[in-house]
């Protein structure tokens, strides 16, 4: 798995916030329309205090048989993949941010599909997960290719709004706000706020009604 490529912009505490231009690696196909956030991350795991273990809960019920044993769900079969290939209206349902958190912590860095729920897509942006919307035929062709070639390389280009594999280039669409945030390295709003902490303090000090 190659992972995301981009320039690193240090924040005020020295942490690197990557400007994500592309994501390269291997794929994992999850077929089906209207896969909602409760399937992606079951509601009973929302009570967790942190997001740290959310990767274990991604598609938790779909990945297990009635006796609790792991089945042949794609997330069990394509371990190490980082490009998720999906279909229509992925991430619909409730607005829970735990769903993209679970996918990210499982290893997903980009999602290619026919369409995405708007709030889910915005939550992905906040985590630096690129989403690329492509036509139905292109989405299915990518899933077919991954199933036939699980180790083959796949590259999602955020700037060009394309996905490339096996000599094929498919054009799609990355939302303008997401594209700008990823390319400019401003998708991590917490880090952006830390970066501008001195400026915020200066504004605070200049406000007359904040005097002690």
C-alpha angles and dihedrals in degrees: 000000000000100000131200122336125208147104119295117230112196116227126216092278094047098257116138119242106196122222097220114217100161143357119218128185140082132315140244118199119213109181127204141077124253096020100175133207092257089061091045094048117006115229095240090070094057090088091072110119094222137022092238097108098035092108089068090055099050108123086348098165096039090052094057138063122226091272091055097252119135115261133196096283111147093248088060094046102041101048113169094030119131106184113077116205114203142159137232128342095358115185097023123151124052122014095241111154088205090081098066089036089059093048092047093049090048087057108268114145100164136020125206117192148132096265141339137214107258098233092045089051092050090050089052090053091055089056097045094251110145118220121198120190115210136172120281094252092050093049093051092045090054091050091049091050094050092050090051094041109029094168096046119118122253126188128196111199110202096189095048093036092227141122117216130197137150093357092310123120117196120192119218142149133271112191111257094239092049093045092051093045094049096043094046096041095239099118093101099073093182091057090045090055091050090049090055096041095114091050091050091050091050091052090047092052091051094054109098095210093059095063116123 
